[in-house]
């Protein structure tokens, strides 16, 4: 009597079959012309919307010479767009030296939204990042290297330099003694509660600092944040018990960066200084720090139509999974496959790769061409590093691929084409559209739409308050964290689909 052992495929056979599955699934994908046309249409839609935005953008600014193109954004030593506007009471310092002063708690004014249209509403107070303190600058040229130690409206003592760098000192609010010393290229900030016991805040190096620098007292205040815009605010601080070492000239007064009214002569929101005995009351507005909305038009605006283009990608991914079941080809589909994990993985690789290429073409065309059009129309452009540009372009392609795999997983789970398409759009596209309208931005933290954060092209800084709105270029999650959320959802959907189909296959296997 003969006995037969059941056939079991070896691991090597499984590995050998996966490339064949990939080739077979790729053949299935490209054999349906409608899928390729839909992916091409996705690219065309997103690129067209981006270039339409770029072509329609025309920035204009009013100067003393009338209305004309806006100037290019001011950039700091590292190429970041910055704001450099403040009131400065200063003296030249040749060689090493220091300045010490007691800085009293700040007061100020802030403009609030008009309760009555056309009637300005101004109240007393300071914004959280209003600043007043001691400053050493290479020169008065805007964007020049500097170091400063300061008190702030709500963030205690800080040591900042070259616009993008910030170190926290003591959290104490109110009157504080400050000291700033120079030794060669090294500048050190100190703070004290009584002017006797000093604590170092930080030491920074400003490479190439000239022998003569400007040293003195400053005050400035960013505007009040109204969603994506800022309204007027100013800060006033009292300085007394001022001592200088290495400089003994007369005080010079400069309203650095003050803008002019349309007549080209009248300062717009000027700062100033008032002497009262041994006290100097310094008032200023503006900021010394990174620029946000004011930094120019952003690269990610070229991809704002990506949500619309993704709809086509999601539809293709769903139909790629459900086509065999819809046509009644069950014998070649997931239900008949003894190893559904391999088949689903092959489908995911194919649709993910195609979607990645489509996303790469989309962002690779829309971003550089859109920026070129903006520049040709004399629009100010937010500076973008090559690393950030690469992250935006490749990251958008990765987002497209993750969204496609998510849609494939949903289709394998529900097996109903319309339901799967609706779920994919509801999870990826709808939250993004709701968020950019300002309705529910928190959806971009907990839904697959979080991946759109990978397109953020404007850097964020802890010492600058911004409205975290996608329309303003900011997201609640960091770029890579947002993409990780989308990839997590895709992996979860695909894993759940594999588990469900494995269970179905195991139920179909007859017991011996």
C-alpha positions as CSV (number, residue, x, y, z in Angstrom):
1,X,0.0,0.0,0.0
2,X,1.4,3.3,-1.0
3,X,1.3,6.5,1.1
4,X,1.7,10.0,-0.2
5,X,3.0,12.9,1.8
6,X,1.2,16.2,1.2
7,X,3.2,18.7,-0.9
8,X,4.7,21.6,0.9
9,X,6.4,24.4,-1.0
10,X,9.9,25.1,0.3
11,X,10.9,28.5,1.4
12,X,13.2,28.7,-1.6
13,X,10.2,28.0,-3.9
14,X,8.3,30.8,-2.3
15,X,11.1,33.2,-2.8
16,X,11.5,32.1,-6.4
17,X,7.8,32.7,-7.0
18,X,7.6,36.2,-5.7
19,X,9.5,37.8,-8.6
20,X,7.1,35.9,-10.9
21,X,4.2,37.3,-9.0
22,X,5.6,40.8,-9.3
23,X,6.0,40.4,-13.1
24,X,2.5,39.0,-13.4
25,X,1.0,41.8,-11.3
26,X,2.9,44.4,-13.3
27,X,1.6,42.9,-16.5
28,X,-1.9,43.0,-15.2
29,X,-1.5,46.6,-14.2
30,X,-0.1,47.9,-17.4
31,X,-2.4,45.8,-19.6
32,X,-5.3,48.0,-18.6
33,X,-4.8,51.3,-20.4
34,X,-7.3,53.1,-18.3
35,X,-5.0,52.7,-15.2
36,X,-2.0,54.2,-16.9
37,X,-4.2,57.0,-18.3
38,X,-5.6,57.7,-14.8
39,X,-2.1,57.9,-13.3
40,X,-1.0,60.3,-16.0
41,X,-4.2,62.3,-15.4
42,X,-3.3,62.5,-11.7
43,X,0.1,64.0,-12.6
44,X,-1.5,66.4,-15.1
45,X,-4.1,67.6,-12.6
46,X,-1.7,68.4,-9.8
47,X,0.9,70.0,-12.0
48,X,-1.7,72.1,-13.8
49,X,-3.2,73.4,-10.5
50,X,0.3,74.2,-9.2
51,X,1.4,76.1,-12.3
52,X,-1.9,77.9,-12.4
53,X,-1.3,79.1,-8.9
54,X,2.2,80.2,-9.8
55,X,1.1,81.9,-12.9
56,X,-1.6,83.8,-11.1
57,X,0.5,85.1,-8.2
58,X,1.6,88.7,-8.6
59,X,2.9,90.3,-5.4
60,X,3.0,94.1,-5.1
61,X,4.3,96.5,-2.5
62,X,3.8,100.2,-1.9
63,X,7.0,102.2,-1.4
64,X,7.9,105.8,-1.6
65,X,8.2,105.4,-5.4
66,X,4.6,104.0,-5.6
67,X,3.4,100.5,-6.1
68,X,5.8,97.9,-7.6
69,X,7.2,94.4,-7.2
70,X,8.0,93.4,-3.6
71,X,11.7,93.1,-2.7
72,X,13.4,89.8,-2.3
73,X,13.2,88.4,1.3
74,X,15.9,89.4,3.7
75,X,18.2,86.5,4.5
76,X,20.4,85.8,7.5
77,X,23.9,84.4,7.6
78,X,22.7,80.8,7.0
79,X,20.4,81.8,4.1
80,X,17.1,81.6,6.1
81,X,14.5,84.3,5.5
82,X,14.6,86.7,8.5
83,X,13.1,89.8,10.0
84,X,15.5,92.4,11.3
85,X,13.6,95.4,12.6
86,X,14.2,97.0,16.0
87,X,15.2,100.2,17.8
88,X,18.9,100.3,18.8
89,X,20.7,102.7,21.2
90,X,24.4,101.9,20.6
91,X,28.1,102.8,20.6
92,X,31.0,101.4,18.6
93,X,33.1,98.8,20.5
94,X,36.7,98.3,19.3
95,X,38.2,95.0,20.5
96,X,37.0,93.3,23.6
97,X,34.5,94.7,26.1
98,X,31.1,94.4,27.7
99,X,27.8,96.1,28.5
100,X,25.7,95.6,31.6
101,X,22.3,97.0,32.4
102,X,19.2,96.4,34.5
103,X,16.2,95.9,32.2
104,X,12.8,96.6,33.7
105,X,9.6,94.6,32.9
106,X,8.3,95.6,29.5
107,X,5.1,97.4,28.6
108,X,3.6,97.9,25.2
109,X,0.6,98.2,22.9
110,X,-1.1,95.6,20.7
111,X,-3.7,96.1,18.0
112,X,-6.7,93.8,18.3
113,X,-9.3,92.9,15.6
114,X,-11.7,95.8,15.1
115,X,-14.9,95.4,17.2
116,X,-16.5,98.1,15.0
117,X,-15.5,98.1,11.3
118,X,-13.0,100.9,10.6
119,X,-12.4,101.7,14.3
120,X,-9.0,100.7,15.5
121,X,-8.8,98.8,18.8
122,X,-5.5,99.0,20.7
123,X,-4.9,97.7,24.2
124,X,-2.0,97.7,26.6
125,X,0.2,94.6,26.7
126,X,3.1,92.7,25.1
127,X,3.2,89.7,22.9
128,X,5.0,86.5,24.2
129,X,8.1,87.1,22.0
130,X,8.5,90.8,22.6
131,X,12.2,91.4,23.3
132,X,14.4,93.9,25.0
133,X,18.0,93.6,26.1
134,X,21.6,93.9,25.1
135,X,22.9,93.5,21.6
136,X,26.2,93.2,19.7
137,X,26.1,93.4,15.9
138,X,28.7,93.1,13.2
139,X,27.1,96.2,11.7
140,X,23.7,97.9,11.3
141,X,23.2,96.2,7.9
142,X,20.0,94.2,8.1
143,X,20.7,90.4,8.1
144,X,24.2,90.9,9.6
145,X,25.5,88.5,12.3
146,X,24.7,89.4,15.9
147,X,24.3,88.1,19.4
148,X,21.8,89.3,22.1
149,X,20.7,88.5,25.6
150,X,17.2,89.7,26.5
151,X,14.1,89.5,28.5
152,X,10.9,88.5,26.6
153,X,7.2,89.0,27.0
154,X,6.4,85.5,28.3
155,X,9.5,83.3,27.7
156,X,11.9,84.5,30.3
157,X,15.5,85.3,29.6
158,X,16.9,84.2,26.2
159,X,20.2,84.3,24.4
160,X,19.8,84.4,20.7
161,X,22.2,84.8,17.7
162,X,22.1,85.0,14.0
163,X,18.2,84.9,13.9
164,X,17.7,81.1,14.0
165,X,19.5,80.2,17.3
166,X,17.9,80.4,20.7
167,X,19.0,79.3,24.2
168,X,16.7,79.6,27.2
169,X,17.9,81.3,30.3
170,X,16.0,81.6,33.6
171,X,12.2,81.5,33.3
172,X,11.8,84.6,35.6
173,X,9.6,87.4,34.2
174,X,10.1,91.0,35.1
175,X,13.1,93.1,36.0
176,X,16.4,91.4,35.3
177,X,20.1,92.3,35.2
178,X,21.8,91.4,31.9
179,X,25.4,91.4,30.7
180,X,26.9,90.7,27.3
181,X,30.7,90.4,26.9
182,X,32.9,90.1,23.8
183,X,36.2,88.3,23.7
184,X,37.4,87.9,20.2
185,X,34.7,86.1,18.2
186,X,33.1,84.8,21.4
187,X,30.1,86.5,23.0
188,X,28.7,85.5,26.3
189,X,25.4,86.4,27.9
190,X,24.7,86.5,31.6
191,X,21.7,87.2,33.8
192,X,21.3,88.2,37.4
193,X,18.5,88.9,39.9
194,X,20.5,91.5,41.9
195,X,23.4,92.6,39.7
196,X,25.9,90.7,42.0
197,X,25.5,87.0,41.4
198,X,25.7,86.2,37.7
199,X,24.6,83.1,35.8
200,X,25.9,82.4,32.3
201,X,23.1,81.9,29.7
202,X,25.2,80.9,26.7
203,X,28.4,81.6,24.8
204,X,28.3,81.8,21.0
205,X,30.9,82.2,18.3
206,X,30.5,84.7,15.5
207,X,33.2,83.7,13.1
208,X,34.9,86.6,11.3
209,X,33.6,89.3,13.7
210,X,35.4,92.6,12.8
211,X,37.5,94.4,15.3
212,X,34.9,97.2,15.7
213,X,31.3,96.2,16.3
214,X,28.1,98.0,17.5
215,X,27.1,97.3,21.1
216,X,24.1,98.6,23.0
217,X,20.4,98.3,24.0
218,X,17.5,97.3,21.9
219,X,13.7,96.7,21.9
220,X,11.4,95.1,19.4
221,X,8.1,93.3,19.2
222,X,6.6,90.9,16.6
223,X,3.0,91.7,15.7
224,X,-0.1,90.2,17.3
225,X,-0.9,87.0,15.5
226,X,-4.3,87.1,13.6
227,X,-4.4,83.7,12.0
228,X,-2.0,84.0,9.1
229,X,-1.4,87.7,9.5
230,X,0.2,89.9,12.1
231,X,-1.1,93.2,13.4
232,X,0.9,96.1,14.9
233,X,2.5,95.6,18.4
234,X,5.3,97.4,20.1
235,X,7.3,97.0,23.3
236,X,8.9,99.6,25.7
237,X,11.6,98.6,28.2
238,X,13.4,100.7,30.8
239,X,17.2,100.4,31.0
240,X,19.2,101.8,33.9
241,X,22.5,101.3,35.8
242,X,24.1,101.0,32.4
243,X,27.9,100.3,32.4
244,X,30.1,99.9,29.4
245,X,33.7,98.5,29.2
246,X,35.7,99.2,26.0
247,X,33.3,101.9,24.7
248,X,33.0,105.4,26.0
249,X,31.5,107.4,23.2
250,X,28.1,109.1,22.9
251,X,24.9,107.1,22.3
252,X,23.7,106.7,18.8
253,X,20.1,106.1,18.0
254,X,18.9,104.0,15.0
255,X,15.4,102.7,14.0
256,X,16.8,99.8,12.1
257,X,14.6,98.5,9.3
258,X,11.8,101.0,9.8
259,X,9.5,101.2,6.8
260,X,8.1,104.3,5.3
261,X,4.6,105.4,4.4
262,X,3.6,105.7,0.8
263,X,4.9,109.3,0.7
264,X,8.4,107.8,1.0
265,X,9.3,110.1,4.0
266,X,7.1,109.4,7.0
267,X,8.3,106.4,9.2
268,X,5.6,103.7,9.6
269,X,5.3,102.8,13.3
270,X,8.6,104.3,14.3
271,X,10.4,103.4,17.5
272,X,12.2,105.7,19.8
273,X,14.1,106.4,23.0
274,X,13.4,108.8,25.9
275,X,16.1,109.8,28.4
276,X,15.0,110.3,32.0
277,X,17.9,110.9,34.3
278,X,20.1,107.8,34.1
279,X,17.3,105.8,32.5
280,X,16.7,105.1,28.9
281,X,13.2,104.1,27.8
282,X,13.5,102.3,24.5
283,X,10.5,101.5,22.3
284,X,10.6,99.3,19.2
285,X,8.6,97.1,17.0
286,X,9.3,94.4,14.4
287,X,11.5,91.4,15.2
288,X,15.0,90.0,15.1
289,X,14.4,86.4,14.1
290,X,13.2,84.1,11.3
291,X,10.6,85.3,8.9
292,X,7.4,83.3,8.5
293,X,4.5,84.5,6.2
294,X,6.6,87.6,5.4
295,X,9.4,85.4,4.0
296,X,7.8,85.1,0.5
297,X,5.8,82.6,-1.5
298,X,6.5,79.0,-0.6
299,X,7.5,75.9,-2.7
300,X,4.7,73.8,-1.2
301,X,2.1,76.0,-2.8
302,X,2.9,74.3,-6.0
303,X,1.6,71.0,-4.6
304,X,-1.6,72.4,-3.0
305,X,-3.6,70.6,-5.7
306,X,-2.1,67.3,-4.7
307,X,-5.2,66.2,-2.8
308,X,-7.3,66.4,-6.0
309,X,-4.7,64.5,-8.0
310,X,-4.5,61.8,-5.3
311,X,-8.2,60.9,-5.8
312,X,-7.3,59.4,-9.2
313,X,-4.4,57.5,-7.6
314,X,-6.7,56.1,-4.9
315,X,-9.2,55.0,-7.5
316,X,-6.6,53.2,-9.5
317,X,-5.2,51.4,-6.4
318,X,-8.7,50.2,-5.5
319,X,-9.6,49.0,-9.0
320,X,-6.3,47.2,-9.3
321,X,-7.3,45.1,-6.3
322,X,-10.9,44.5,-7.0
323,X,-10.8,44.0,-10.8
324,X,-10.4,40.3,-10.7
325,X,-13.2,39.8,-8.2
326,X,-15.4,42.1,-10.2
327,X,-14.8,40.2,-13.4
328,X,-15.4,36.8,-11.7
329,X,-11.8,35.7,-12.1
330,X,-11.8,34.2,-8.6
331,X,-9.5,31.4,-9.6
332,X,-6.7,33.9,-10.1
333,X,-7.5,36.2,-7.2
334,X,-6.9,36.4,-3.5
335,X,-9.6,33.9,-2.6
336,X,-7.9,31.1,-4.6
337,X,-4.3,32.0,-3.8
338,X,-2.8,29.6,-1.2
339,X,-0.4,32.4,-0.1
340,X,-2.5,35.6,-0.1
341,X,0.3,37.5,1.7
342,X,2.6,37.1,-1.3
343,X,-0.1,38.1,-3.8
344,X,-1.1,41.1,-1.7
345,X,2.5,42.1,-1.2
346,X,3.1,41.9,-4.9
347,X,0.1,44.0,-5.7
348,X,1.2,46.6,-3.0
349,X,4.8,46.7,-4.5
350,X,3.5,47.3,-8.0
351,X,0.8,49.9,-7.2
352,X,3.2,51.6,-4.7
353,X,6.0,51.8,-7.2
354,X,3.8,53.2,-9.9
355,X,2.3,55.7,-7.5
356,X,5.8,56.7,-6.3
357,X,6.9,57.4,-9.9
358,X,3.8,59.3,-10.6
359,X,4.3,61.4,-7.4
360,X,7.9,62.0,-8.2
361,X,7.1,63.2,-11.7
362,X,4.4,65.5,-10.2
363,X,6.5,67.1,-7.6
364,X,9.7,67.1,-9.7
365,X,7.9,69.2,-12.3
366,X,5.5,71.3,-10.3
367,X,8.0,72.5,-7.6
368,X,10.9,73.8,-9.8
369,X,8.8,75.0,-12.7
370,X,6.3,76.7,-10.4
371,X,9.1,78.5,-8.5
372,X,10.7,79.6,-11.8
373,X,7.3,81.1,-12.9
374,X,7.0,82.9,-9.5
375,X,10.5,84.4,-10.0
376,X,9.8,85.4,-13.6
377,X,6.7,87.3,-12.3
378,X,9.0,89.1,-9.8
379,X,7.4,87.5,-6.7
380,X,9.4,87.2,-3.5
381,X,10.3,83.5,-2.9
382,X,10.8,82.0,0.5
383,X,14.4,80.7,0.5
384,X,14.6,76.9,0.3
385,X,17.7,74.7,0.8
386,X,18.5,71.9,-1.6
387,X,17.9,69.4,1.2
388,X,14.4,70.8,1.9
389,X,13.6,70.9,-1.8
390,X,14.6,67.2,-2.1
391,X,12.6,66.3,0.9
392,X,9.5,68.0,-0.5
393,X,9.8,66.4,-3.9
394,X,10.7,62.8,-2.8
395,X,8.5,63.1,0.3
396,X,5.4,63.9,-1.9
397,X,6.2,60.8,-4.0
398,X,6.4,58.7,-0.8
399,X,3.1,60.1,0.3
400,X,1.5,59.2,-3.0
401,X,2.8,55.6,-2.7
402,X,1.7,55.2,0.9
403,X,-1.8,56.5,0.0
404,X,-2.0,54.0,-2.9
405,X,-1.0,51.1,-0.7
406,X,-3.6,52.2,1.9
407,X,-6.3,52.2,-0.7
408,X,-5.2,48.7,-1.9
409,X,-5.4,47.4,1.6
410,X,-8.9,48.9,2.1
411,X,-10.1,47.3,-1.2
412,X,-8.7,43.9,-0.1
413,X,-10.6,44.2,3.2
414,X,-14.0,45.4,2.0
415,X,-14.0,44.0,-1.5
416,X,-16.5,46.5,-2.6
417,X,-15.1,49.0,-5.1
418,X,-17.3,52.0,-4.3
419,X,-17.0,51.5,-0.5
420,X,-13.2,51.2,-0.7
421,X,-12.9,54.3,-2.9
422,X,-15.1,56.2,-0.5
423,X,-13.2,55.1,2.5
424,X,-9.8,56.0,0.9
425,X,-11.0,59.5,-0.1
426,X,-12.6,60.1,3.3
427,X,-9.3,59.1,5.1
428,X,-6.8,60.8,2.9
429,X,-8.4,63.7,0.9
430,X,-11.3,65.0,3.0
431,X,-9.3,65.7,6.2
432,X,-6.7,67.7,4.2
433,X,-9.4,69.8,2.4
434,X,-11.1,70.5,5.8
435,X,-7.8,71.4,7.4
436,X,-6.7,73.9,4.7
437,X,-10.0,75.7,5.2
438,X,-9.2,76.1,8.8
439,X,-12.1,74.0,10.1
440,X,-10.4,71.0,11.8
441,X,-6.6,71.2,11.5
442,X,-6.2,68.5,14.2
443,X,-7.3,65.9,11.6
444,X,-3.8,66.2,10.2
445,X,-2.5,64.6,13.3
446,X,-4.7,61.5,13.5
447,X,-5.7,60.6,10.0
448,X,-3.7,59.4,7.0
449,X,-3.8,62.9,5.7
450,X,-1.0,63.7,8.2
451,X,1.4,62.7,5.5
452,X,0.9,66.1,3.7
453,X,3.2,67.5,6.4
454,X,6.1,66.1,4.3
455,X,5.5,69.0,1.8
456,X,6.2,71.7,4.4
457,X,8.9,73.9,2.9
458,X,9.1,76.6,5.6
459,X,11.2,75.7,8.7
460,X,9.6,76.1,12.1
461,X,11.4,77.6,15.1
462,X,10.4,77.4,18.7
463,X,11.1,81.1,19.3
464,X,8.7,82.2,16.6
465,X,4.9,82.0,17.0
466,X,3.1,81.1,13.8
467,X,-0.4,80.1,12.9
468,X,-0.1,76.4,12.3
469,X,-2.4,76.2,9.3
470,X,-1.7,74.1,6.1
471,X,-2.7,77.1,4.1
472,X,0.0,79.1,5.8
473,X,2.5,76.3,5.2
474,X,2.6,74.8,8.6
475,X,1.4,71.5,10.0
476,X,0.8,70.2,13.5
477,X,3.3,67.4,13.0
478,X,6.9,67.5,11.8
479,X,7.3,66.5,8.1
480,X,8.7,63.0,8.7
481,X,6.3,62.3,11.6
482,X,3.4,63.1,9.4
483,X,4.5,60.8,6.6
484,X,5.1,58.1,9.2
485,X,1.4,58.3,10.2
486,X,0.3,57.7,6.7
487,X,2.7,54.8,6.2
488,X,1.5,53.4,9.5
489,X,-2.1,53.4,8.3
490,X,-1.0,51.8,5.0
491,X,0.8,49.0,6.8
492,X,-2.1,48.5,9.1
493,X,-4.6,48.2,6.3
494,X,-2.4,45.9,4.3
495,X,-1.6,43.7,7.3
496,X,-5.3,43.4,8.3
497,X,-6.1,42.4,4.7
498,X,-3.4,39.7,4.7
499,X,-4.6,38.4,8.0
500,X,-8.3,38.2,6.9
501,X,-7.4,36.4,3.6
502,X,-5.1,34.0,5.4
503,X,-8.0,33.1,7.7
504,X,-10.3,32.5,4.7
505,X,-7.7,30.3,3.0
506,X,-7.2,28.3,6.2
507,X,-10.9,27.6,6.4
508,X,-11.0,26.4,2.9
509,X,-8.3,23.8,3.4
510,X,-9.9,20.3,4.1
511,X,-8.8,18.4,7.1
512,X,-7.1,15.0,6.5
